[in-house]
Amino acid sequence: MRYGSTGIYLLLASMLYASPAAAQATQASPQQDKAVAVALAERGWEHYEAHRYTEALRAFREAEAKTHAPAFLLMVARCNIKLGRLLDARAAYQLIVDEKHAAGAPPEFAEAKADAKKELASLGPRIPTVEVAVTGAAPGALEVTLDGERIALSAPVQRDPGHHPLVVHVRGRSPLVRTIWLVEGARERIEIDQAALSALPAAELPEDKTGQHGPRVHSTQVRLSADGSTEAAGWLNPDRRTAVLFIGGTAAGLGIAAGAVLTLLANDRAGDAEDRRNELLTQWNGEPRCPSGDLPKCEELKDTVGTGVALSNAALWSFVAGGAAGAGTLVFGLMTRDVTGPNRRAQATPLVTPLVTRRVAGLSLSGTF
């Protein structure tokens, strides 16, 4: 089938063209809706095949609105998964699974339901969960919200992968805000010490037009992943970030160093070629006689020049590779410097830079160690 296990065409064929008698007994408007649903499903499938999942989702939802079919909901769930909306996908799957089919329902209904059950079971472990615990907190002394929704302490909450604002409201103090990054399959527990909350600054109340005041937010950021670390930013924890920066800096330094060495070798070959050229000019009284002149020396000159050109090209690409590695490492360092939370330890971030002058070629290593 063109639509795989969903059987959209066979499904709609059974709905639209089951029998002449059924077609005559059906009113024109429902038949038109089903024809529009076929066109929308075709469009949705084309978008899905082209990885345009937002457009595909819209088309399948419109098709389902025109004519209900489990196959449409199945594609809605699959589009949501591609878009990272796992909770919406689960809801669509659950609608298919919970639906009771009449005795004469097309067989494609049961096929879509079987697929939904199987895919729903595999989807469950992929949905991230996060649990927030505050040690030493008195009951009712604080309130925790995730995505603006109040959540219970020490109770797992499911969310889609991505960014989620976590806010801890403490009476009389500025709220603590953390931006959490969850990946598929994450099972996270965030533990916050009451002593840390007590250290938050007192709520500063900026005056508004009515003379009233509102709290000032104390904001931090943390990213969480499935590796069980409360300080990890997805796979990125402080040690891994340091390792990436060190490897990137080392690669940049090696590229620059290789370029400098190859440049020196290329210059040496250029000097040899110039010496051989002068020897030939002296031998033939200033007149170039290659290749009909002294053939062995001409071949040596040609080989020397070729080697020098090859070394020069290698030096150029070594500089390019080293520069790209250095730029990438710098961008990575800037983008990830604040993702490991307020309690991260100081990072040892070495900086490797080239040191090339007319007389010296080498590396400069600096940073905090």
C-alpha positions in Angstrom: 0.0 0.0 0.0 1.2 3.5 -0.7 0.4 4.6 2.8 2.1 1.6 4.4 0.2 0.0 7.3 -2.4 2.9 7.4 -4.2 1.7 4.3 -5.6 5.1 3.6 -6.6 4.4 0.0 -8.2 1.1 0.8 -9.9 2.6 3.8 -11.5 5.4 1.8 -12.3 3.1 -1.1 -14.4 1.0 1.3 -16.0 4.2 2.6 -16.6 5.8 -0.7 -17.2 3.0 -3.1 -18.3 0.0 -0.9 -21.3 -0.7 -3.2 -23.5 1.1 -5.7 -26.5 0.7 -3.3 -24.6 2.2 -0.4 -23.4 5.1 -2.6 -27.0 5.8 -3.7 -28.2 5.7 -0.2 -25.6 8.2 1.0 -26.3 11.9 0.8 -24.2 14.1 -1.5 -22.6 16.2 1.2 -21.0 13.3 3.2 -19.7 11.9 -0.1 -18.2 15.3 -1.0 -16.5 15.4 2.5 -15.0 12.0 1.9 -13.7 13.1 -1.5 -12.1 16.1 0.1 -10.6 13.9 2.8 -9.0 11.7 0.1 -7.4 14.8 -1.5 -6.2 16.1 1.9 -4.8 12.7 2.8 -2.9 12.6 -0.5 -1.5 16.1 0.2 -0.6 15.1 3.7 1.3 12.0 2.6 3.3 14.1 0.0 4.3 16.5 2.8 5.2 13.6 5.1 7.4 12.0 2.5 9.1 15.3 1.9 9.7 15.7 5.7 7.4 18.7 5.9 5.8 17.4 9.0 4.0 20.6 10.1 2.2 20.8 6.7 1.5 17.1 6.8 0.0 17.3 10.3 -2.3 20.1 9.2 -3.5 18.2 6.2 -4.2 15.0 8.1 -6.0 16.9 10.8 -8.2 18.6 8.2 -8.9 15.2 6.6 -9.9 13.8 10.0 -12.2 16.8 10.5 -13.9 16.1 7.2 -14.3 12.3 7.6 -13.3 10.3 10.7 -10.9 7.5 10.0 -8.4 5.9 12.4 -5.8 6.0 9.6 -5.9 9.8 9.6 -5.4 9.9 13.4 -2.5 7.4 13.0 -0.8 9.8 10.7 -1.5 12.7 13.0 0.3 10.8 15.8 3.3 10.0 13.5 3.6 13.6 12.4 3.5 14.8 16.1 6.3 12.3 16.9 8.4 13.7 14.0 7.8 17.2 15.5 8.8 16.2 19.0 5.3 16.5 20.3 5.2 13.1 22.1 2.3 13.9 24.4 0.1 14.9 21.5 1.1 11.8 19.6 0.2 9.7 22.7 -3.2 11.3 22.9 -3.9 10.6 19.2 -2.8 6.9 19.6 -5.0 6.6 22.7 -8.1 7.8 20.7 -7.5 5.1 18.2 -7.0 2.4 20.8 -10.0 3.4 22.8 -12.4 3.6 19.9 -15.1 0.9 19.6 -15.7 -0.3 16.1 -19.0 -1.4 14.7 -19.4 -5.0 13.5 -19.3 -3.9 9.8 -16.4 -1.5 10.1 -13.8 -1.8 7.3 -10.8 -4.1 8.1 -8.5 -1.1 7.8 -10.0 0.3 11.0 -8.7 -2.8 12.9 -5.4 -2.6 11.1 -4.9 1.0 12.2 -5.9 0.1 15.8 -3.3 -2.7 15.9 -0.6 -0.3 14.6 -1.6 2.3 17.2 -1.4 -0.2 20.1 2.1 -1.2 19.0 3.4 2.3 18.4 1.8 3.6 21.6 3.7 0.9 23.6 7.0 1.9 22.1 6.3 5.6 22.6 5.9 5.5 26.4 9.5 5.0 27.3 10.5 7.9 25.1 8.5 10.5 26.9 10.7 12.5 29.4 9.7 12.8 33.0 11.0 15.2 35.6 10.6 15.2 39.4 11.3 18.2 41.6 12.1 17.8 45.3 12.9 20.5 47.9 14.6 19.2 51.0 13.7 20.7 54.3 10.8 22.7 52.9 7.8 23.3 55.2 4.4 22.4 53.8 2.8 25.3 52.0 5.9 27.4 52.2 6.6 27.4 48.5 5.0 26.6 45.1 6.6 25.0 42.1 5.4 25.5 38.5 6.6 23.8 35.3 5.6 25.5 32.0 3.4 27.8 34.1 1.4 24.8 35.6 1.6 24.0 39.3 3.1 20.6 40.0 3.4 18.5 43.2 6.7 18.0 44.8 8.4 14.6 44.5 5.9 13.5 41.8 7.1 12.6 38.3 5.7 14.9 35.6 5.8 14.1 31.9 6.8 16.7 29.3 7.8 16.8 25.6 11.5 17.0 24.8 12.8 20.6 24.8 12.9 23.7 26.9 10.7 24.0 30.0 10.7 26.9 32.5 10.7 25.7 36.1 9.8 28.3 38.8 10.1 27.9 42.5 8.0 30.6 44.3 9.2 31.3 47.9 7.1 33.5 50.1 8.9 36.8 50.6 11.7 36.1 48.3 12.5 36.4 44.6 11.4 33.3 42.6 14.0 30.9 41.4 13.7 30.2 37.7 15.4 27.4 35.8 15.2 26.7 32.1 15.3 22.9 31.8 16.2 21.0 28.7 14.8 17.5 28.5 15.7 14.9 25.9 13.8 11.7 24.9 13.8 9.1 27.5 15.0 11.4 30.3 14.1 10.4 33.9 15.2 13.3 35.9 15.0 14.3 39.6 15.9 17.9 40.6 16.8 18.3 44.2 16.8 21.8 45.6 18.0 22.6 49.1 15.9 24.7 51.3 19.0 26.5 52.5 19.7 27.6 48.9 16.2 29.0 48.6 16.7 30.8 51.9 19.7 32.5 50.4 17.7 34.0 47.6 17.4 37.8 47.7 14.4 39.3 49.3 11.7 40.1 46.9 12.3 43.5 45.4 9.0 45.1 44.5 9.4 47.6 41.6 6.6 50.1 41.8 4.0 50.2 39.0 1.6 52.9 38.0 -0.7 52.1 40.8 2.0 52.2 43.5 1.9 48.4 43.9 4.9 46.2 43.5 5.8 42.9 41.9 8.5 40.3 42.6 11.9 40.4 41.0 12.9 37.1 39.4 16.2 35.4 40.2 16.9 33.3 37.1 19.3 30.5 36.5 19.5 27.8 33.8 20.0 24.0 33.9 19.7 21.4 31.2 18.8 17.8 32.0 19.2 14.5 30.1 18.6 10.8 30.5 21.9 10.1 32.1 20.6 10.8 35.6 22.8 13.8 36.3 21.1 16.8 37.8 23.9 19.1 36.6 24.1 17.6 33.1 23.0 19.7 30.1 21.7 16.8 28.0 24.8 14.8 27.3 26.8 17.9 28.2 28.1 18.0 31.8 31.0 20.2 33.0 33.6 17.4 32.5 32.4 16.7 29.0 32.3 20.3 28.1 35.9 20.7 29.3 36.9 17.7 27.2 35.3 19.1 24.1 36.9 22.4 24.5 40.3 20.8 25.1 40.0 18.5 22.1 38.8 21.3 19.9 41.6 23.6 21.1 44.2 20.9 20.6 42.9 20.1 17.1 43.0 23.8 16.2 46.6 24.1 17.6 47.7 21.0 15.7 46.3 22.3 12.5 48.0 25.6 12.9 51.3 23.9 13.9 51.1 21.6 11.0 50.5 24.5 8.7 53.5 26.3 10.1 55.8 23.3 9.7 54.6 22.7 6.2 55.2 26.3 5.3 58.8 26.1 6.5 59.3 23.0 4.4 57.7 24.6 1.4 60.0 27.6 1.8 63.0 25.3 2.0 62.0 23.5 -1.2 61.5 26.9 -2.8 65.0 27.8 -1.9 66.4 24.6 -3.3 64.5 25.2 -6.6 66.0 28.7 -6.8 69.5 27.3 -6.3 69.0 24.7 -9.1 67.6 27.3 -11.4 70.6 29.5 -10.8 72.9 26.6 -11.5 71.2 26.0 -14.9 71.4 29.7 -15.8 75.1 29.8 -14.9 75.8 26.6 -16.9 74.1 27.9 -20.0 75.3 31.5 -19.7 72.1 33.0 -18.4 69.9 31.3 -21.1 67.3 28.9 -19.9 67.8 25.6 -21.8 65.2 23.3 -20.3 63.9 20.8 -21.2 66.3 20.4 -24.1 69.4 21.3 -22.0 70.8 19.3 -19.1 67.9 16.9 -18.7 68.7 15.3 -15.2 69.1 18.8 -13.6 65.9 20.0 -15.3 64.0 17.0 -13.9 65.4 17.7 -10.4 64.3 21.3 -10.7 60.8 20.2 -11.8 60.5 17.7 -8.9 61.7 20.3 -6.4 59.2 22.9 -7.6 56.4 20.3 -7.6 57.2 19.3 -4.0 57.2 22.9 -2.9 53.8 23.5 -4.5 52.4 20.4 -2.8 53.8 21.4 0.6 52.4 25.0 0.2 48.9 23.6 -0.6 49.1 21.2 2.4 50.1 24.1 4.6 47.2 26.2 3.4 44.6 23.5 4.1 46.2 22.8 7.5 45.7 26.5 8.4 42.1 26.3 7.2 41.4 23.2 9.2 43.0 24.6 12.3 41.1 27.8 11.9 37.8 26.0 11.5 38.4 23.9 14.5 39.4 26.9 16.6 36.3 28.9 15.4 34.0 25.9 16.1 35.5 25.5 19.6 35.1 29.2 20.4 31.5 29.2 19.3 30.8 26.0 21.3 32.4 27.5 24.4 30.3 30.7 24.1 27.1 28.8 23.5 27.5 26.3 26.4 29.2 28.5 29.1 25.9 28.9 31.0 24.1 25.6 30.4 25.3 23.6 33.4 23.4 25.4 36.1 24.2 27.8 38.9 26.1 25.2 41.0 28.6 24.2 38.3 32.2 24.3 39.2 34.7 26.5 37.5 35.7 25.2 34.1 39.3 24.6 33.0 39.0 26.1 29.5 42.4 26.1 27.7 42.9 28.3 24.8 45.4 27.2 22.1 46.5 29.9 19.7 49.1 29.9 16.9 52.3 31.9 17.4 53.9 32.5 13.9 56.4 35.2 13.2 59.1 35.6 10.6 61.6 33.7 12.8 59.4 31.6 15.2 56.5 29.1 14.6 54.8 27.6 17.6 51.7 27.5 19.9 50.5 29.6 22.8 48.5 27.8 25.5 46.6 29.9 28.0 43.6 29.6 30.3 42.6 28.6 33.8 43.8 25.3 35.1 
